[in-house]
Amino acid sequence: MIIANHPRWFNRAGLPSHLEPWKSLGVSAGNDFEVNFVPDYKILHDAGYNVLAYDLRNFGHSSSANGGLFTAGRCESRDVIGPLDYAAAAVIRGK
């Protein structure tokens, strides 16, 4: 299983800089490029891997947490532990 984390300001699919809020976040710094992780996920999937991609808190389709603040890993570490727990439970269930 591949558990795919994403960088700050991205979402699980990449960086859709043509959409808000990413458009507003990047325009001031001149970063209007698009990043698409989905083709890479497909390569991994086609090679036989299960791929679990998720949105970190306050990004993409995740719920808001900690008042919308980014805590440089202090709270975001919970976002990494969640998929690890999910994967471990799947192994225990034999799936």
Stockholm file with secondary structure:
# STOCKHOLM 1.0

chainA/1-95         MIIANHPRWFNRAGLPSHLEPWKSLGVSAGNDFEVNFVPDYKILHDAGYNVLAYDLRNFGHSSSANGGLFTAGRCESRDVIGPLDYAAAAVIRGK
#=GR chainA/1-95 SS CEEECCCTTCBTTEECTTSTTHHHHHHTTTCCCCEECHHHHHHHHHTTCCEEECCCTTSTTSCCCGGGCCCTTTTTHHHHHHHHHHHHHHHHHTC
#=GC SS_cons        CEEECCCTTCBTTEECTTSTTHHHHHHTTTCCCCEECHHHHHHHHHTTCCEEECCCTTSTTSCCCGGGCCCTTTTTHHHHHHHHHHHHHHHHHTC
//
